[in-house]
Amino acid sequence: MGEMADVDMIFDLMKTPEGISPVERLLNEFEAHEAKEENSLEVYKKALGEMANPMTRFLLQLILSDEEKHRAVIHAMVATLKGSLTWTKPEGSLQGTSDVEDVNDRLRAATEAMIGIEKEGIKEYKHLIEQSSGYYQGLFKILLDSMMRDSEKHVQLLEFLKEQLKSA
């Protein structure tokens, strides 16, 4: 039923006097951003190759890894929008068919467990941040804050997945 709502939304969004639909405009913006992500990856890779300092290399590698994830997310969003516009399911698209019910049941249980793990991790990061405050000119705090934000993001993603599984 959710897929029909998505189709209805796309048709409504395609009703514009300018000739290009808001969905197509959004796709163009995502594609432009995807190209920028590609360029930023090259900049980080080049910089990483020129760094000898272990801490600098480590931090640039963390950033590069995040940039690679960002690029993958944008690519999946582009593929999904293209699929919606062309009534296809391109490789990398976020649209798919429902999983087998048995898999959904196991995933529901696993999702609850993973949410608990992430929330416990957030508590531990907060404790570690307090304990390591001031170490290495604040570097440990920055790294732990970053990991805590990742865990908070994971909780959001898992909560979304949990809601999706309820309707599957």
CNS distance restraints for C-alpha pairs under 8 A (distance, minus, plus):
assign (resid   1 and name CA) (resid   5 and name CA) 6.75 0.50 0.50
assign (resid   2 and name CA) (resid   6 and name CA) 6.38 0.50 0.50
assign (resid   3 and name CA) (resid   7 and name CA) 6.31 0.50 0.50
assign (resid   4 and name CA) (resid   8 and name CA) 6.13 0.50 0.50
assign (resid   5 and name CA) (resid   9 and name CA) 6.09 0.50 0.50
assign (resid   6 and name CA) (resid  10 and name CA) 6.24 0.50 0.50
assign (resid   7 and name CA) (resid  11 and name CA) 6.27 0.50 0.50
assign (resid   7 and name CA) (resid  84 and name CA) 7.64 0.50 0.50
assign (resid   8 and name CA) (resid  12 and name CA) 6.20 0.50 0.50
assign (resid   9 and name CA) (resid  13 and name CA) 6.08 0.50 0.50
assign (resid  10 and name CA) (resid  14 and name CA) 6.16 0.50 0.50
assign (resid  10 and name CA) (resid  23 and name CA) 7.00 0.50 0.50
assign (resid  10 and name CA) (resid  84 and name CA) 7.76 0.50 0.50
assign (resid  11 and name CA) (resid  15 and name CA) 6.88 0.50 0.50
assign (resid  13 and name CA) (resid  21 and name CA) 6.29 0.50 0.50
assign (resid  13 and name CA) (resid  22 and name CA) 5.79 0.50 0.50
assign (resid  13 and name CA) (resid  23 and name CA) 6.37 0.50 0.50
assign (resid  14 and name CA) (resid  20 and name CA) 7.59 0.50 0.50
assign (resid  14 and name CA) (resid  21 and name CA) 4.45 0.50 0.50
assign (resid  14 and name CA) (resid  22 and name CA) 6.38 0.50 0.50
assign (resid  14 and name CA) (resid  23 and name CA) 6.77 0.50 0.50
assign (resid  15 and name CA) (resid  21 and name CA) 6.63 0.50 0.50
assign (resid  16 and name CA) (resid  20 and name CA) 7.02 0.50 0.50
assign (resid  16 and name CA) (resid  21 and name CA) 5.87 0.50 0.50
assign (resid  16 and name CA) (resid  22 and name CA) 7.67 0.50 0.50
assign (resid  20 and name CA) (resid  24 and name CA) 6.19 0.50 0.50
assign (resid  20 and name CA) (resid  25 and name CA) 6.62 0.50 0.50
assign (resid  21 and name CA) (resid  25 and name CA) 6.20 0.50 0.50
assign (resid  22 and name CA) (resid  26 and name CA) 5.96 0.50 0.50
assign (resid  23 and name CA) (resid  27 and name CA) 6.08 0.50 0.50
assign (resid  23 and name CA) (resid  81 and name CA) 7.48 0.50 0.50
assign (resid  24 and name CA) (resid  28 and name CA) 6.17 0.50 0.50
assign (resid  24 and name CA) (resid  85 and name CA) 7.96 0.50 0.50
assign (resid  25 and name CA) (resid  29 and name CA) 6.29 0.50 0.50
assign (resid  26 and name CA) (resid  30 and name CA) 6.16 0.50 0.50
assign (resid  27 and name CA) (resid  31 and name CA) 6.06 0.50 0.50
assign (resid  27 and name CA) (resid  78 and name CA) 6.23 0.50 0.50
assign (resid  27 and name CA) (resid  81 and name CA) 6.34 0.50 0.50
assign (resid  27 and name CA) (resid  82 and name CA) 7.35 0.50 0.50
assign (resid  28 and name CA) (resid  32 and name CA) 6.14 0.50 0.50
assign (resid  29 and name CA) (resid  33 and name CA) 6.17 0.50 0.50
assign (resid  30 and name CA) (resid  34 and name CA) 6.01 0.50 0.50
assign (resid  30 and name CA) (resid  74 and name CA) 6.74 0.50 0.50
assign (resid  30 and name CA) (resid  77 and name CA) 7.67 0.50 0.50
assign (resid  30 and name CA) (resid  78 and name CA) 6.20 0.50 0.50
assign (resid  31 and name CA) (resid  35 and name CA) 6.33 0.50 0.50
assign (resid  31 and name CA) (resid  78 and name CA) 6.55 0.50 0.50
assign (resid  32 and name CA) (resid  36 and name CA) 6.45 0.50 0.50
assign (resid  33 and name CA) (resid  37 and name CA) 6.18 0.50 0.50
assign (resid  33 and name CA) (resid  74 and name CA) 7.75 0.50 0.50
assign (resid  34 and name CA) (resid  38 and name CA) 6.33 0.50 0.50
assign (resid  34 and name CA) (resid  71 and name CA) 6.29 0.50 0.50
assign (resid  34 and name CA) (resid  74 and name CA) 6.05 0.50 0.50
assign (resid  34 and name CA) (resid  75 and name CA) 6.66 0.50 0.50
assign (resid  35 and name CA) (resid  39 and name CA) 6.40 0.50 0.50
assign (resid  36 and name CA) (resid  40 and name CA) 6.17 0.50 0.50
assign (resid  37 and name CA) (resid  41 and name CA) 6.18 0.50 0.50
assign (resid  37 and name CA) (resid  67 and name CA) 7.09 0.50 0.50
assign (resid  37 and name CA) (resid  70 and name CA) 7.55 0.50 0.50
assign (resid  37 and name CA) (resid  71 and name CA) 5.71 0.50 0.50
assign (resid  38 and name CA) (resid  42 and name CA) 6.56 0.50 0.50
assign (resid  38 and name CA) (resid  71 and name CA) 7.09 0.50 0.50
assign (resid  39 and name CA) (resid  43 and name CA) 6.42 0.50 0.50
assign (resid  40 and name CA) (resid  44 and name CA) 6.22 0.50 0.50
assign (resid  40 and name CA) (resid  67 and name CA) 7.69 0.50 0.50
assign (resid  41 and name CA) (resid  45 and name CA) 6.05 0.50 0.50
assign (resid  41 and name CA) (resid  64 and name CA) 6.61 0.50 0.50
assign (resid  41 and name CA) (resid  67 and name CA) 6.50 0.50 0.50
assign (resid  41 and name CA) (resid  68 and name CA) 7.02 0.50 0.50
assign (resid  42 and name CA) (resid  46 and name CA) 6.06 0.50 0.50
assign (resid  43 and name CA) (resid  47 and name CA) 6.19 0.50 0.50
assign (resid  44 and name CA) (resid  48 and name CA) 5.93 0.50 0.50
assign (resid  44 and name CA) (resid  60 and name CA) 6.97 0.50 0.50
assign (resid  44 and name CA) (resid  63 and name CA) 7.97 0.50 0.50
assign (resid  44 and name CA) (resid  64 and name CA) 6.11 0.50 0.50
assign (resid  45 and name CA) (resid  49 and name CA) 6.21 0.50 0.50
assign (resid  45 and name CA) (resid  64 and name CA) 7.22 0.50 0.50
assign (resid  46 and name CA) (resid  50 and name CA) 6.60 0.50 0.50
assign (resid  47 and name CA) (resid  51 and name CA) 6.50 0.50 0.50
assign (resid  47 and name CA) (resid  60 and name CA) 7.97 0.50 0.50
assign (resid  48 and name CA) (resid  57 and name CA) 5.94 0.50 0.50
assign (resid  48 and name CA) (resid  60 and name CA) 6.17 0.50 0.50
assign (resid  48 and name CA) (resid  61 and name CA) 7.09 0.50 0.50
assign (resid  51 and name CA) (resid  56 and name CA) 6.79 0.50 0.50
assign (resid  51 and name CA) (resid  57 and name CA) 5.92 0.50 0.50
assign (resid  52 and name CA) (resid  56 and name CA) 7.65 0.50 0.50
assign (resid  52 and name CA) (resid  57 and name CA) 6.89 0.50 0.50
assign (resid  53 and name CA) (resid  57 and name CA) 6.09 0.50 0.50
assign (resid  54 and name CA) (resid  58 and name CA) 5.99 0.50 0.50
assign (resid  55 and name CA) (resid  59 and name CA) 6.19 0.50 0.50
assign (resid  56 and name CA) (resid  60 and name CA) 6.08 0.50 0.50
assign (resid  57 and name CA) (resid  61 and name CA) 5.99 0.50 0.50
assign (resid  58 and name CA) (resid  62 and name CA) 6.32 0.50 0.50
assign (resid  59 and name CA) (resid  63 and name CA) 6.34 0.50 0.50
assign (resid  60 and name CA) (resid  64 and name CA) 5.97 0.50 0.50
assign (resid  61 and name CA) (resid  65 and name CA) 6.04 0.50 0.50
assign (resid  62 and name CA) (resid  66 and name CA) 6.37 0.50 0.50
assign (resid  63 and name CA) (resid  67 and name CA) 6.13 0.50 0.50
assign (resid  64 and name CA) (resid  68 and name CA) 6.13 0.50 0.50
assign (resid  65 and name CA) (resid  69 and name CA) 6.35 0.50 0.50
assign (resid  66 and name CA) (resid  70 and name CA) 6.14 0.50 0.50
assign (resid  67 and name CA) (resid  71 and name CA) 6.12 0.50 0.50
assign (resid  68 and name CA) (resid  72 and name CA) 6.26 0.50 0.50
assign (resid  69 and name CA) (resid  73 and name CA) 6.20 0.50 0.50
assign (resid  70 and name CA) (resid  74 and name CA) 6.19 0.50 0.50
assign (resid  71 and name CA) (resid  75 and name CA) 6.03 0.50 0.50
assign (resid  72 and name CA) (resid  76 and name CA) 6.18 0.50 0.50
assign (resid  73 and name CA) (resid  77 and name CA) 6.28 0.50 0.50
assign (resid  74 and name CA) (resid  78 and name CA) 6.14 0.50 0.50
assign (resid  75 and name CA) (resid  79 and name CA) 6.13 0.50 0.50
assign (resid  75 and name CA) (resid  92 and name CA) 7.45 0.50 0.50
assign (resid  76 and name CA) (resid  80 and name CA) 6.08 0.50 0.50
assign (resid  76 and name CA) (resid  92 and name CA) 5.31 0.50 0.50
assign (resid  76 and name CA) (resid  93 and name CA) 5.27 0.50 0.50
assign (resid  76 and name CA) (resid  94 and name CA) 6.20 0.50 0.50
assign (resid  77 and name CA) (resid  81 and name CA) 6.20 0.50 0.50
assign (resid  77 and name CA) (resid  93 and name CA) 6.97 0.50 0.50
assign (resid  77 and name CA) (resid  94 and name CA) 7.08 0.50 0.50
assign (resid  78 and name CA) (resid  82 and name CA) 6.10 0.50 0.50
assign (resid  78 and name CA) (resid  93 and name CA) 7.80 0.50 0.50
assign (resid  79 and name CA) (resid  83 and name CA) 6.03 0.50 0.50
assign (resid  79 and name CA) (resid  89 and name CA) 7.94 0.50 0.50
assign (resid  79 and name CA) (resid  90 and name CA) 5.99 0.50 0.50
assign (resid  79 and name CA) (resid  91 and name CA) 7.19 0.50 0.50
assign (resid  79 and name CA) (resid  92 and name CA) 6.08 0.50 0.50
assign (resid  79 and name CA) (resid  93 and name CA) 4.77 0.50 0.50
assign (resid  79 and name CA) (resid  94 and name CA) 7.60 0.50 0.50
assign (resid  80 and name CA) (resid  84 and name CA) 6.22 0.50 0.50
assign (resid  80 and name CA) (resid  89 and name CA) 7.36 0.50 0.50
assign (resid  80 and name CA) (resid  90 and name CA) 7.34 0.50 0.50
assign (resid  80 and name CA) (resid  92 and name CA) 7.63 0.50 0.50
assign (resid  80 and name CA) (resid  93 and name CA) 4.40 0.50 0.50
assign (resid  80 and name CA) (resid  94 and name CA) 5.54 0.50 0.50
assign (resid  80 and name CA) (resid  95 and name CA) 6.42 0.50 0.50
assign (resid  81 and name CA) (resid  85 and name CA) 6.25 0.50 0.50
assign (resid  82 and name CA) (resid  86 and name CA) 6.10 0.50 0.50
assign (resid  82 and name CA) (resid  88 and name CA) 7.84 0.50 0.50
assign (resid  82 and name CA) (resid  90 and name CA) 7.66 0.50 0.50
assign (resid  83 and name CA) (resid  87 and name CA) 5.43 0.50 0.50
assign (resid  83 and name CA) (resid  88 and name CA) 4.54 0.50 0.50
assign (resid  83 and name CA) (resid  89 and name CA) 5.02 0.50 0.50
assign (resid  83 and name CA) (resid  90 and name CA) 5.85 0.50 0.50
assign (resid  83 and name CA) (resid  93 and name CA) 7.11 0.50 0.50
assign (resid  84 and name CA) (resid  88 and name CA) 6.67 0.50 0.50
assign (resid  84 and name CA) (resid  89 and name CA) 7.77 0.50 0.50
assign (resid  89 and name CA) (resid  93 and name CA) 6.15 0.50 0.50
assign (resid  89 and name CA) (resid  95 and name CA) 6.87 0.50 0.50
assign (resid  89 and name CA) (resid  96 and name CA) 7.65 0.50 0.50
assign (resid  98 and name CA) (resid 168 and name CA) 6.66 0.50 0.50
assign (resid  99 and name CA) (resid 103 and name CA) 6.38 0.50 0.50
assign (resid  99 and name CA) (resid 104 and name CA) 6.25 0.50 0.50
assign (resid 100 and name CA) (resid 104 and name CA) 6.36 0.50 0.50
assign (resid 101 and name CA) (resid 105 and name CA) 6.22 0.50 0.50
assign (resid 102 and name CA) (resid 106 and name CA) 6.42 0.50 0.50
assign (resid 103 and name CA) (resid 107 and name CA) 5.99 0.50 0.50
assign (resid 104 and name CA) (resid 108 and name CA) 5.99 0.50 0.50
assign (resid 104 and name CA) (resid 165 and name CA) 6.62 0.50 0.50
assign (resid 104 and name CA) (resid 168 and name CA) 7.65 0.50 0.50
assign (resid 105 and name CA) (resid 109 and name CA) 6.52 0.50 0.50
assign (resid 106 and name CA) (resid 110 and name CA) 6.12 0.50 0.50
assign (resid 107 and name CA) (resid 111 and name CA) 5.82 0.50 0.50
assign (resid 108 and name CA) (resid 112 and name CA) 6.50 0.50 0.50
assign (resid 108 and name CA) (resid 162 and name CA) 6.37 0.50 0.50
assign (resid 108 and name CA) (resid 165 and name CA) 6.60 0.50 0.50
assign (resid 109 and name CA) (resid 113 and name CA) 6.51 0.50 0.50
assign (resid 110 and name CA) (resid 114 and name CA) 6.07 0.50 0.50
assign (resid 111 and name CA) (resid 115 and name CA) 6.13 0.50 0.50
assign (resid 111 and name CA) (resid 158 and name CA) 6.28 0.50 0.50
assign (resid 111 and name CA) (resid 161 and name CA) 7.68 0.50 0.50
assign (resid 111 and name CA) (resid 162 and name CA) 6.49 0.50 0.50
assign (resid 112 and name CA) (resid 116 and name CA) 6.41 0.50 0.50
assign (resid 112 and name CA) (resid 162 and name CA) 7.75 0.50 0.50
assign (resid 113 and name CA) (resid 117 and name CA) 6.28 0.50 0.50
assign (resid 114 and name CA) (resid 118 and name CA) 6.15 0.50 0.50
assign (resid 114 and name CA) (resid 158 and name CA) 7.60 0.50 0.50
assign (resid 115 and name CA) (resid 119 and name CA) 6.15 0.50 0.50
assign (resid 115 and name CA) (resid 154 and name CA) 7.84 0.50 0.50
assign (resid 115 and name CA) (resid 155 and name CA) 5.63 0.50 0.50
assign (resid 115 and name CA) (resid 158 and name CA) 6.42 0.50 0.50
assign (resid 115 and name CA) (resid 159 and name CA) 7.54 0.50 0.50
assign (resid 116 and name CA) (resid 120 and name CA) 6.10 0.50 0.50
assign (resid 117 and name CA) (resid 121 and name CA) 6.13 0.50 0.50
assign (resid 118 and name CA) (resid 122 and name CA) 6.27 0.50 0.50
assign (resid 118 and name CA) (resid 151 and name CA) 5.53 0.50 0.50
assign (resid 118 and name CA) (resid 152 and name CA) 7.40 0.50 0.50
assign (resid 118 and name CA) (resid 154 and name CA) 7.00 0.50 0.50
assign (resid 118 and name CA) (resid 155 and name CA) 6.35 0.50 0.50
assign (resid 119 and name CA) (resid 123 and name CA) 6.54 0.50 0.50
assign (resid 119 and name CA) (resid 151 and name CA) 7.37 0.50 0.50
assign (resid 119 and name CA) (resid 152 and name CA) 7.65 0.50 0.50
assign (resid 119 and name CA) (resid 155 and name CA) 7.25 0.50 0.50
assign (resid 120 and name CA) (resid 124 and name CA) 6.34 0.50 0.50
assign (resid 121 and name CA) (resid 125 and name CA) 6.07 0.50 0.50
assign (resid 121 and name CA) (resid 148 and name CA) 7.55 0.50 0.50
assign (resid 121 and name CA) (resid 151 and name CA) 7.11 0.50 0.50
assign (resid 122 and name CA) (resid 126 and name CA) 6.26 0.50 0.50
assign (resid 122 and name CA) (resid 148 and name CA) 5.44 0.50 0.50
assign (resid 122 and name CA) (resid 151 and name CA) 6.36 0.50 0.50
assign (resid 122 and name CA) (resid 152 and name CA) 7.22 0.50 0.50
assign (resid 123 and name CA) (resid 127 and name CA) 6.39 0.50 0.50
assign (resid 124 and name CA) (resid 128 and name CA) 6.11 0.50 0.50
assign (resid 125 and name CA) (resid 129 and name CA) 5.97 0.50 0.50
assign (resid 125 and name CA) (resid 144 and name CA) 6.08 0.50 0.50
assign (resid 125 and name CA) (resid 145 and name CA) 7.45 0.50 0.50
assign (resid 125 and name CA) (resid 147 and name CA) 7.61 0.50 0.50
assign (resid 125 and name CA) (resid 148 and name CA) 5.98 0.50 0.50
assign (resid 126 and name CA) (resid 130 and name CA) 6.42 0.50 0.50
assign (resid 126 and name CA) (resid 148 and name CA) 7.68 0.50 0.50
assign (resid 127 and name CA) (resid 131 and name CA) 6.27 0.50 0.50
assign (resid 128 and name CA) (resid 132 and name CA) 5.94 0.50 0.50
assign (resid 128 and name CA) (resid 144 and name CA) 7.49 0.50 0.50
assign (resid 129 and name CA) (resid 133 and name CA) 5.83 0.50 0.50
assign (resid 129 and name CA) (resid 140 and name CA) 7.51 0.50 0.50
assign (resid 129 and name CA) (resid 141 and name CA) 5.44 0.50 0.50
assign (resid 129 and name CA) (resid 144 and name CA) 6.30 0.50 0.50
assign (resid 129 and name CA) (resid 145 and name CA) 7.43 0.50 0.50
assign (resid 132 and name CA) (resid 140 and name CA) 6.58 0.50 0.50
assign (resid 132 and name CA) (resid 141 and name CA) 6.79 0.50 0.50
assign (resid 133 and name CA) (resid 138 and name CA) 6.48 0.50 0.50
assign (resid 133 and name CA) (resid 140 and name CA) 7.37 0.50 0.50
assign (resid 133 and name CA) (resid 141 and name CA) 6.08 0.50 0.50
assign (resid 134 and name CA) (resid 138 and name CA) 4.93 0.50 0.50
assign (resid 134 and name CA) (resid 140 and name CA) 7.89 0.50 0.50
assign (resid 134 and name CA) (resid 141 and name CA) 7.61 0.50 0.50
assign (resid 135 and name CA) (resid 139 and name CA) 6.82 0.50 0.50
assign (resid 135 and name CA) (resid 140 and name CA) 6.20 0.50 0.50
assign (resid 135 and name CA) (resid 141 and name CA) 7.80 0.50 0.50
assign (resid 136 and name CA) (resid 140 and name CA) 6.66 0.50 0.50
assign (resid 138 and name CA) (resid 142 and name CA) 6.44 0.50 0.50
assign (resid 139 and name CA) (resid 143 and name CA) 6.24 0.50 0.50
assign (resid 140 and name CA) (resid 144 and name CA) 6.02 0.50 0.50
assign (resid 141 and name CA) (resid 145 and name CA) 5.89 0.50 0.50
assign (resid 142 and name CA) (resid 146 and name CA) 6.15 0.50 0.50
assign (resid 143 and name CA) (resid 147 and name CA) 6.32 0.50 0.50
assign (resid 144 and name CA) (resid 148 and name CA) 6.06 0.50 0.50
assign (resid 145 and name CA) (resid 149 and name CA) 6.20 0.50 0.50
assign (resid 146 and name CA) (resid 150 and name CA) 6.28 0.50 0.50
assign (resid 147 and name CA) (resid 151 and name CA) 6.26 0.50 0.50
assign (resid 148 and name CA) (resid 152 and name CA) 6.22 0.50 0.50
assign (resid 149 and name CA) (resid 153 and name CA) 6.12 0.50 0.50
assign (resid 150 and name CA) (resid 154 and name CA) 6.11 0.50 0.50
assign (resid 151 and name CA) (resid 155 and name CA) 6.24 0.50 0.50
assign (resid 152 and name CA) (resid 156 and name CA) 6.46 0.50 0.50
assign (resid 153 and name CA) (resid 157 and name CA) 6.23 0.50 0.50
assign (resid 154 and name CA) (resid 158 and name CA) 5.99 0.50 0.50
assign (resid 155 and name CA) (resid 159 and name CA) 5.97 0.50 0.50
assign (resid 156 and name CA) (resid 160 and name CA) 6.20 0.50 0.50
assign (resid 157 and name CA) (resid 161 and name CA) 6.19 0.50 0.50
assign (resid 158 and name CA) (resid 162 and name CA) 6.01 0.50 0.50
assign (resid 159 and name CA) (resid 163 and name CA) 6.30 0.50 0.50
assign (resid 160 and name CA) (resid 164 and name CA) 6.27 0.50 0.50
assign (resid 161 and name CA) (resid 165 and name CA) 6.12 0.50 0.50
assign (resid 162 and name CA) (resid 166 and name CA) 6.40 0.50 0.50
assign (resid 163 and name CA) (resid 167 and name CA) 6.93 0.50 0.50
assign (resid 164 and name CA) (resid 168 and name CA) 6.41 0.50 0.50
